[in-house]
């Protein structure tokens, strides 16, 4: 799953996100979702989330779901 559908994103799943500062490099950060920040059901760049460590970014890949 690539994280563009809000229905696939839930608190507690492990994801790879792209932070705003890493958009040019494409570096991904792994973490566990704390909050889903995107309200729309779909976003073509990825659903925006806050990780448990406080980082905010758009999901590029869902690693594992609950």
PDB file with one MODEL, atoms N, CA, C and O in Angstrom:
MODEL        1
ATOM      1  N   UNK A   1       0.842  -1.190   0.000  1.00  0.00           N
ATOM      2  CA  UNK A   1       0.000   0.000   0.000  1.00  0.00           C
ATOM      3  C   UNK A   1       0.880   1.244   0.000  1.00  0.00           C
ATOM      4  O   UNK A   1       1.932   1.282   0.639  1.00  0.00           O
ATOM      5  N   UNK A   2       0.437   2.239  -0.717  1.00  0.00           N
ATOM      6  CA  UNK A   2       1.262   3.432  -0.867  1.00  0.00           C
ATOM      7  C   UNK A   2       0.823   4.615  -0.005  1.00  0.00           C
ATOM      8  O   UNK A   2       1.473   5.659  -0.043  1.00  0.00           O
ATOM      9  N   UNK A   3      -0.244   4.491   0.760  1.00  0.00           N
ATOM     10  CA  UNK A   3      -0.615   5.539   1.700  1.00  0.00           C
ATOM     11  C   UNK A   3      -1.327   6.738   1.125  1.00  0.00           C
ATOM     12  O   UNK A   3      -1.287   7.819   1.712  1.00  0.00           O
ATOM     13  N   UNK A   4      -1.990   6.571  -0.030  1.00  0.00           N
ATOM     14  CA  UNK A   4      -2.727   7.692  -0.609  1.00  0.00           C
ATOM     15  C   UNK A   4      -4.209   7.680  -0.235  1.00  0.00           C
ATOM     16  O   UNK A   4      -4.916   8.654  -0.494  1.00  0.00           O
ATOM     17  N   UNK A   5      -4.688   6.588   0.371  1.00  0.00           N
ATOM     18  CA  UNK A   5      -6.088   6.487   0.782  1.00  0.00           C
ATOM     19  C   UNK A   5      -6.179   6.563   2.301  1.00  0.00           C
ATOM     20  O   UNK A   5      -5.531   5.789   3.005  1.00  0.00           O
ATOM     21  N   UNK A   6      -6.973   7.487   2.801  1.00  0.00           N
ATOM     22  CA  UNK A   6      -7.103   7.697   4.241  1.00  0.00           C
ATOM     23  C   UNK A   6      -7.657   6.456   4.951  1.00  0.00           C
ATOM     24  O   UNK A   6      -7.312   6.191   6.103  1.00  0.00           O
ATOM     25  N   UNK A   7      -8.510   5.703   4.267  1.00  0.00           N
ATOM     26  CA  UNK A   7      -9.123   4.514   4.868  1.00  0.00           C
ATOM     27  C   UNK A   7      -8.075   3.456   5.250  1.00  0.00           C
ATOM     28  O   UNK A   7      -8.316   2.647   6.145  1.00  0.00           O
ATOM     29  N   UNK A   8      -6.906   3.458   4.573  1.00  0.00           N
ATOM     30  CA  UNK A   8      -5.837   2.495   4.854  1.00  0.00           C
ATOM     31  C   UNK A   8      -4.952   2.908   6.035  1.00  0.00           C
ATOM     32  O   UNK A   8      -4.152   2.112   6.526  1.00  0.00           O
ATOM     33  N   UNK A   9      -5.105   4.165   6.489  1.00  0.00           N
ATOM     34  CA  UNK A   9      -4.209   4.724   7.505  1.00  0.00           C
ATOM     35  C   UNK A   9      -4.907   4.776   8.857  1.00  0.00           C
ATOM     36  O   UNK A   9      -5.969   5.381   9.001  1.00  0.00           O
ATOM     37  N   UNK A  10      -4.296   4.135   9.839  1.00  0.00           N
ATOM     38  CA  UNK A  10      -4.848   4.111  11.194  1.00  0.00           C
ATOM     39  C   UNK A  10      -3.719   4.363  12.188  1.00  0.00           C
ATOM     40  O   UNK A  10      -2.553   4.098  11.896  1.00  0.00           O
ATOM     41  N   UNK A  11      -4.065   4.862  13.332  1.00  0.00           N
ATOM     42  CA  UNK A  11      -3.095   5.057  14.402  1.00  0.00           C
ATOM     43  C   UNK A  11      -2.492   3.709  14.785  1.00  0.00           C
ATOM     44  O   UNK A  11      -3.208   2.718  14.931  1.00  0.00           O
ATOM     45  N   UNK A  12      -1.174   3.679  14.945  1.00  0.00           N
ATOM     46  CA  UNK A  12      -0.496   2.461  15.364  1.00  0.00           C
ATOM     47  C   UNK A  12       0.166   1.668  14.249  1.00  0.00           C
ATOM     48  O   UNK A  12       0.889   0.713  14.533  1.00  0.00           O
ATOM     49  N   UNK A  13      -0.059   2.034  12.977  1.00  0.00           N
ATOM     50  CA  UNK A  13       0.585   1.285  11.896  1.00  0.00           C
ATOM     51  C   UNK A  13       1.987   1.835  11.638  1.00  0.00           C
ATOM     52  O   UNK A  13       2.265   3.005  11.901  1.00  0.00           O
ATOM     53  N   UNK A  14       2.862   0.978  11.121  1.00  0.00           N
ATOM     54  CA  UNK A  14       4.240   1.375  10.797  1.00  0.00           C
ATOM     55  C   UNK A  14       4.287   1.836   9.345  1.00  0.00           C
ATOM     56  O   UNK A  14       3.803   1.148   8.445  1.00  0.00           O
ATOM     57  N   UNK A  15       4.879   3.013   9.130  1.00  0.00           N
ATOM     58  CA  UNK A  15       4.903   3.616   7.798  1.00  0.00           C
ATOM     59  C   UNK A  15       6.273   4.224   7.492  1.00  0.00           C
ATOM     60  O   UNK A  15       7.102   4.424   8.380  1.00  0.00           O
ATOM     61  N   UNK A  16       6.478   4.508   6.216  1.00  0.00           N
ATOM     62  CA  UNK A  16       7.603   5.311   5.754  1.00  0.00           C
ATOM     63  C   UNK A  16       7.026   6.632   5.280  1.00  0.00           C
ATOM     64  O   UNK A  16       6.144   6.655   4.422  1.00  0.00           O
ATOM     65  N   UNK A  17       7.526   7.745   5.841  1.00  0.00           N
ATOM     66  CA  UNK A  17       7.033   9.057   5.432  1.00  0.00           C
ATOM     67  C   UNK A  17       8.163   9.883   4.836  1.00  0.00           C
ATOM     68  O   UNK A  17       9.344   9.629   5.077  1.00  0.00           O
ATOM     69  N   UNK A  18       7.762  10.886   4.046  1.00  0.00           N
ATOM     70  CA  UNK A  18       8.712  11.848   3.509  1.00  0.00           C
ATOM     71  C   UNK A  18       8.481  13.155   4.254  1.00  0.00           C
ATOM     72  O   UNK A  18       7.402  13.742   4.172  1.00  0.00           O
ATOM     73  N   UNK A  19       9.485  13.603   4.972  1.00  0.00           N
ATOM     74  CA  UNK A  19       9.407  14.867   5.690  1.00  0.00           C
ATOM     75  C   UNK A  19       9.543  16.021   4.704  1.00  0.00           C
ATOM     76  O   UNK A  19      10.139  15.860   3.639  1.00  0.00           O
ATOM     77  N   UNK A  20       8.997  17.177   5.049  1.00  0.00           N
ATOM     78  CA  UNK A  20       9.059  18.351   4.175  1.00  0.00           C
ATOM     79  C   UNK A  20      10.515  18.671   3.806  1.00  0.00           C
ATOM     80  O   UNK A  20      10.816  18.975   2.652  1.00  0.00           O
ATOM     81  N   UNK A  21      11.405  18.600   4.791  1.00  0.00           N
ATOM     82  CA  UNK A  21      12.813  18.946   4.539  1.00  0.00           C
ATOM     83  C   UNK A  21      13.523  17.923   3.662  1.00  0.00           C
ATOM     84  O   UNK A  21      14.591  18.213   3.122  1.00  0.00           O
ATOM     85  N   UNK A  22      12.954  16.739   3.511  1.00  0.00           N
ATOM     86  CA  UNK A  22      13.580  15.674   2.717  1.00  0.00           C
ATOM     87  C   UNK A  22      12.951  15.505   1.338  1.00  0.00           C
ATOM     88  O   UNK A  22      13.275  14.550   0.631  1.00  0.00           O
ATOM     89  N   UNK A  23      12.066  16.405   0.945  1.00  0.00           N
ATOM     90  CA  UNK A  23      11.371  16.241  -0.340  1.00  0.00           C
ATOM     91  C   UNK A  23      12.322  16.225  -1.522  1.00  0.00           C
ATOM     92  O   UNK A  23      12.109  15.465  -2.466  1.00  0.00           O
ATOM     93  N   UNK A  24      13.352  17.031  -1.497  1.00  0.00           N
ATOM     94  CA  UNK A  24      14.287  17.075  -2.634  1.00  0.00           C
ATOM     95  C   UNK A  24      15.155  15.817  -2.700  1.00  0.00           C
ATOM     96  O   UNK A  24      15.458  15.325  -3.786  1.00  0.00           O
ATOM     97  N   UNK A  25      15.551  15.302  -1.541  1.00  0.00           N
ATOM     98  CA  UNK A  25      16.440  14.140  -1.519  1.00  0.00           C
ATOM     99  C   UNK A  25      15.676  12.824  -1.652  1.00  0.00           C
ATOM    100  O   UNK A  25      16.232  11.826  -2.109  1.00  0.00           O
ATOM    101  N   UNK A  26      14.402  12.823  -1.252  1.00  0.00           N
ATOM    102  CA  UNK A  26      13.615  11.594  -1.309  1.00  0.00           C
ATOM    103  C   UNK A  26      13.856  10.661  -0.136  1.00  0.00           C
ATOM    104  O   UNK A  26      13.376   9.527  -0.136  1.00  0.00           O
ATOM    105  N   UNK A  27      14.607  11.132   0.879  1.00  0.00           N
ATOM    106  CA  UNK A  27      14.875  10.322   2.065  1.00  0.00           C
ATOM    107  C   UNK A  27      13.570  10.033   2.800  1.00  0.00           C
ATOM    108  O   UNK A  27      12.728  10.918   2.953  1.00  0.00           O
ATOM    109  N   UNK A  28      13.406   8.794   3.253  1.00  0.00           N
ATOM    110  CA  UNK A  28      12.198   8.394   3.973  1.00  0.00           C
ATOM    111  C   UNK A  28      12.512   8.124   5.437  1.00  0.00           C
ATOM    112  O   UNK A  28      13.604   7.670   5.782  1.00  0.00           O
ATOM    113  N   UNK A  29      11.531   8.411   6.293  1.00  0.00           N
ATOM    114  CA  UNK A  29      11.659   8.213   7.729  1.00  0.00           C
ATOM    115  C   UNK A  29      10.633   7.183   8.164  1.00  0.00           C
ATOM    116  O   UNK A  29       9.456   7.291   7.823  1.00  0.00           O
ATOM    117  N   UNK A  30      11.077   6.183   8.918  1.00  0.00           N
ATOM    118  CA  UNK A  30      10.163   5.136   9.383  1.00  0.00           C
ATOM    119  C   UNK A  30       9.653   5.478  10.776  1.00  0.00           C
ATOM    120  O   UNK A  30      10.385   6.013  11.609  1.00  0.00           O
ATOM    121  N   UNK A  31       8.392   5.161  11.011  1.00  0.00           N
ATOM    122  CA  UNK A  31       7.831   5.386  12.328  1.00  0.00           C
ATOM    123  C   UNK A  31       6.429   4.829  12.447  1.00  0.00           C
ATOM    124  O   UNK A  31       5.905   4.213  11.519  1.00  0.00           O
ATOM    125  N   UNK A  32       5.829   5.057  13.607  1.00  0.00           N
ATOM    126  CA  UNK A  32       4.485   4.572  13.888  1.00  0.00           C
ATOM    127  C   UNK A  32       3.536   5.765  13.959  1.00  0.00           C
ATOM    128  O   UNK A  32       3.826   6.761  14.623  1.00  0.00           O
ATOM    129  N   UNK A  33       2.407   5.658  13.272  1.00  0.00           N
ATOM    130  CA  UNK A  33       1.434   6.747  13.183  1.00  0.00           C
ATOM    131  C   UNK A  33       0.785   7.009  14.535  1.00  0.00           C
ATOM    132  O   UNK A  33       0.297   6.095  15.200  1.00  0.00           O
ATOM    133  N   UNK A  34       0.792   8.287  14.925  1.00  0.00           N
ATOM    134  CA  UNK A  34       0.089   8.717  16.127  1.00  0.00           C
ATOM    135  C   UNK A  34      -1.237   9.380  15.738  1.00  0.00           C
ATOM    136  O   UNK A  34      -2.290   9.041  16.278  1.00  0.00           O
ATOM    137  N   UNK A  35      -1.173  10.338  14.784  1.00  0.00           N
ATOM    138  CA  UNK A  35      -2.356  11.076  14.346  1.00  0.00           C
ATOM    139  C   UNK A  35      -2.398  11.161  12.827  1.00  0.00           C
ATOM    140  O   UNK A  35      -1.364  11.293  12.173  1.00  0.00           O
ATOM    141  N   UNK A  36      -3.601  11.084  12.274  1.00  0.00           N
ATOM    142  CA  UNK A  36      -3.811  11.304  10.846  1.00  0.00           C
ATOM    143  C   UNK A  36      -4.221  12.765  10.682  1.00  0.00           C
ATOM    144  O   UNK A  36      -5.201  13.204  11.283  1.00  0.00           O
ATOM    145  N   UNK A  37      -3.476  13.524   9.871  1.00  0.00           N
ATOM    146  CA  UNK A  37      -3.713  14.955   9.742  1.00  0.00           C
ATOM    147  C   UNK A  37      -4.508  15.345   8.498  1.00  0.00           C
ATOM    148  O   UNK A  37      -5.120  16.413   8.471  1.00  0.00           O
ATOM    149  N   UNK A  38      -4.508  14.505   7.481  1.00  0.00           N
ATOM    150  CA  UNK A  38      -5.269  14.786   6.258  1.00  0.00           C
ATOM    151  C   UNK A  38      -6.731  14.414   6.472  1.00  0.00           C
ATOM    152  O   UNK A  38      -7.039  13.312   6.925  1.00  0.00           O
ATOM    153  N   UNK A  39      -7.634  15.344   6.143  1.00  0.00           N
ATOM    154  CA  UNK A  39      -9.066  15.093   6.309  1.00  0.00           C
ATOM    155  C   UNK A  39      -9.722  14.472   5.081  1.00  0.00           C
ATOM    156  O   UNK A  39     -10.719  13.761   5.208  1.00  0.00           O
ATOM    157  N   UNK A  40      -9.177  14.731   3.898  1.00  0.00           N
ATOM    158  CA  UNK A  40      -9.804  14.210   2.682  1.00  0.00           C
ATOM    159  C   UNK A  40      -9.587  12.701   2.564  1.00  0.00           C
ATOM    160  O   UNK A  40      -8.608  12.179   3.096  1.00  0.00           O
ATOM    161  N   UNK A  41     -10.486  11.991   1.874  1.00  0.00           N
ATOM    162  CA  UNK A  41     -10.375  10.538   1.761  1.00  0.00           C
ATOM    163  C   UNK A  41      -9.202  10.064   0.903  1.00  0.00           C
ATOM    164  O   UNK A  41      -8.808   8.900   0.981  1.00  0.00           O
ATOM    165  N   UNK A  42      -8.643  10.959   0.084  1.00  0.00           N
ATOM    166  CA  UNK A  42      -7.555  10.587  -0.823  1.00  0.00           C
ATOM    167  C   UNK A  42      -6.646  11.794  -1.032  1.00  0.00           C
ATOM    168  O   UNK A  42      -7.120  12.925  -1.140  1.00  0.00           O
ATOM    169  N   UNK A  43      -5.337  11.547  -1.089  1.00  0.00           N
ATOM    170  CA  UNK A  43      -4.396  12.612  -1.432  1.00  0.00           C
ATOM    171  C   UNK A  43      -3.294  11.999  -2.282  1.00  0.00           C
ATOM    172  O   UNK A  43      -2.636  11.049  -1.858  1.00  0.00           O
ATOM    173  N   UNK A  44      -3.091  12.539  -3.482  1.00  0.00           N
ATOM    174  CA  UNK A  44      -2.181  11.921  -4.440  1.00  0.00           C
ATOM    175  C   UNK A  44      -0.706  11.962  -4.021  1.00  0.00           C
ATOM    176  O   UNK A  44       0.086  11.172  -4.535  1.00  0.00           O
ATOM    177  N   UNK A  45      -0.311  12.852  -3.109  1.00  0.00           N
ATOM    178  CA  UNK A  45       1.068  12.880  -2.616  1.00  0.00           C
ATOM    179  C   UNK A  45       1.246  12.054  -1.345  1.00  0.00           C
ATOM    180  O   UNK A  45       2.365  11.912  -0.852  1.00  0.00           O
ATOM    181  N   UNK A  46       0.160  11.512  -0.815  1.00  0.00           N
ATOM    182  CA  UNK A  46       0.221  10.716   0.409  1.00  0.00           C
ATOM    183  C   UNK A  46      -0.511  11.412   1.545  1.00  0.00           C
ATOM    184  O   UNK A  46      -0.543  12.640   1.623  1.00  0.00           O
ATOM    185  N   UNK A  47      -1.095  10.614   2.418  1.00  0.00           N
ATOM    186  CA  UNK A  47      -1.822  11.131   3.571  1.00  0.00           C
ATOM    187  C   UNK A  47      -0.807  11.698   4.574  1.00  0.00           C
ATOM    188  O   UNK A  47       0.201  11.059   4.875  1.00  0.00           O
ATOM    189  N   UNK A  48      -1.083  12.896   5.085  1.00  0.00           N
ATOM    190  CA  UNK A  48      -0.181  13.526   6.055  1.00  0.00           C
ATOM    191  C   UNK A  48      -0.478  12.992   7.446  1.00  0.00           C
ATOM    192  O   UNK A  48      -1.631  12.929   7.871  1.00  0.00           O
ATOM    193  N   UNK A  49       0.591  12.605   8.155  1.00  0.00           N
ATOM    194  CA  UNK A  49       0.454  12.038   9.495  1.00  0.00           C
ATOM    195  C   UNK A  49       1.494  12.615  10.449  1.00  0.00           C
ATOM    196  O   UNK A  49       2.508  13.175  10.031  1.00  0.00           O
ATOM    197  N   UNK A  50       1.215  12.463  11.735  1.00  0.00           N
ATOM    198  CA  UNK A  50       2.194  12.752  12.792  1.00  0.00           C
ATOM    199  C   UNK A  50       2.611  11.414  13.378  1.00  0.00           C
ATOM    200  O   UNK A  50       1.765  10.600  13.748  1.00  0.00           O
ATOM    201  N   UNK A  51       3.918  11.187  13.463  1.00  0.00           N
ATOM    202  CA  UNK A  51       4.431   9.963  14.049  1.00  0.00           C
ATOM    203  C   UNK A  51       4.503  10.098  15.567  1.00  0.00           C
ATOM    204  O   UNK A  51       4.387  11.199  16.107  1.00  0.00           O
ATOM    205  N   UNK A  52       4.693   8.990  16.239  1.00  0.00           N
ATOM    206  CA  UNK A  52       4.803   8.993  17.704  1.00  0.00           C
ATOM    207  C   UNK A  52       5.974   9.840  18.192  1.00  0.00           C
ATOM    208  O   UNK A  52       5.936  10.360  19.308  1.00  0.00           O
ATOM    209  N   UNK A  53       7.018   9.987  17.369  1.00  0.00           N
ATOM    210  CA  UNK A  53       8.174  10.794  17.771  1.00  0.00           C
ATOM    211  C   UNK A  53       7.980  12.279  17.463  1.00  0.00           C
ATOM    212  O   UNK A  53       8.877  13.085  17.710  1.00  0.00           O
ATOM    213  N   UNK A  54       6.796  12.649  16.914  1.00  0.00           N
ATOM    214  CA  UNK A  54       6.478  14.049  16.646  1.00  0.00           C
ATOM    215  C   UNK A  54       6.736  14.515  15.226  1.00  0.00           C
ATOM    216  O   UNK A  54       6.301  15.605  14.853  1.00  0.00           O
ATOM    217  N   UNK A  55       7.430  13.722  14.425  1.00  0.00           N
ATOM    218  CA  UNK A  55       7.701  14.099  13.035  1.00  0.00           C
ATOM    219  C   UNK A  55       6.409  14.107  12.228  1.00  0.00           C
ATOM    220  O   UNK A  55       5.523  13.284  12.455  1.00  0.00           O
ATOM    221  N   UNK A  56       6.305  15.046  11.280  1.00  0.00           N
ATOM    222  CA  UNK A  56       5.131  15.160  10.421  1.00  0.00           C
ATOM    223  C   UNK A  56       5.570  15.046   8.973  1.00  0.00           C
ATOM    224  O   UNK A  56       6.537  15.680   8.550  1.00  0.00           O
ATOM    225  N   UNK A  57       4.837  14.220   8.210  1.00  0.00           N
ATOM    226  CA  UNK A  57       5.148  14.063   6.800  1.00  0.00           C
ATOM    227  C   UNK A  57       4.067  13.280   6.088  1.00  0.00           C
ATOM    228  O   UNK A  57       3.075  12.867   6.688  1.00  0.00           O
ATOM    229  N   UNK A  58       4.276  13.082   4.798  1.00  0.00           N
ATOM    230  CA  UNK A  58       3.323  12.359   3.970  1.00  0.00           C
ATOM    231  C   UNK A  58       3.765  10.906   3.799  1.00  0.00           C
ATOM    232  O   UNK A  58       4.940  10.625   3.560  1.00  0.00           O
ATOM    233  N   UNK A  59       2.813   9.999   3.923  1.00  0.00           N
ATOM    234  CA  UNK A  59       3.102   8.565   3.812  1.00  0.00           C
ATOM    235  C   UNK A  59       3.490   8.228   2.368  1.00  0.00           C
ATOM    236  O   UNK A  59       2.802   8.599   1.417  1.00  0.00           O
ATOM    237  N   UNK A  60       4.594   7.527   2.235  1.00  0.00           N
ATOM    238  CA  UNK A  60       5.031   7.021   0.931  1.00  0.00           C
ATOM    239  C   UNK A  60       4.842   5.520   0.831  1.00  0.00           C
ATOM    240  O   UNK A  60       4.677   4.979  -0.263  1.00  0.00           O
ATOM    241  N   UNK A  61       4.866   4.836   1.991  1.00  0.00           N
ATOM    242  CA  UNK A  61       4.651   3.388   1.992  1.00  0.00           C
ATOM    243  C   UNK A  61       4.173   2.948   3.356  1.00  0.00           C
ATOM    244  O   UNK A  61       4.680   3.411   4.378  1.00  0.00           O
ATOM    245  N   UNK A  62       3.188   2.044   3.379  1.00  0.00           N
ATOM    246  CA  UNK A  62       2.743   1.421   4.612  1.00  0.00           C
ATOM    247  C   UNK A  62       3.542   0.131   4.781  1.00  0.00           C
ATOM    248  O   UNK A  62       3.450  -0.777   3.955  1.00  0.00           O
ATOM    249  N   UNK A  63       4.325   0.057   5.858  1.00  0.00           N
ATOM    250  CA  UNK A  63       5.206  -1.087   6.090  1.00  0.00           C
ATOM    251  C   UNK A  63       4.409  -2.249   6.686  1.00  0.00           C
ATOM    252  O   UNK A  63       4.493  -3.376   6.197  1.00  0.00           O
ATOM    253  N   UNK A  64       3.644  -1.978   7.729  1.00  0.00           N
ATOM    254  CA  UNK A  64       2.811  -3.025   8.315  1.00  0.00           C
ATOM    255  C   UNK A  64       1.604  -2.404   8.988  1.00  0.00           C
ATOM    256  O   UNK A  64       1.700  -1.352   9.621  1.00  0.00           O
ATOM    257  N   UNK A  65       0.481  -3.059   8.847  1.00  0.00           N
ATOM    258  CA  UNK A  65      -0.743  -2.580   9.473  1.00  0.00           C
ATOM    259  C   UNK A  65      -1.075  -3.479  10.650  1.00  0.00           C
ATOM    260  O   UNK A  65      -0.558  -4.592  10.753  1.00  0.00           O
ATOM    261  N   UNK A  66      -1.922  -3.010  11.523  1.00  0.00           N
ATOM    262  CA  UNK A  66      -2.315  -3.772  12.717  1.00  0.00           C
ATOM    263  C   UNK A  66      -3.134  -4.976  12.334  1.00  0.00           C
ATOM    264  O   UNK A  66      -3.555  -5.738  13.204  1.00  0.00           O
TER     265      UNK A  66
ENDMDL
END
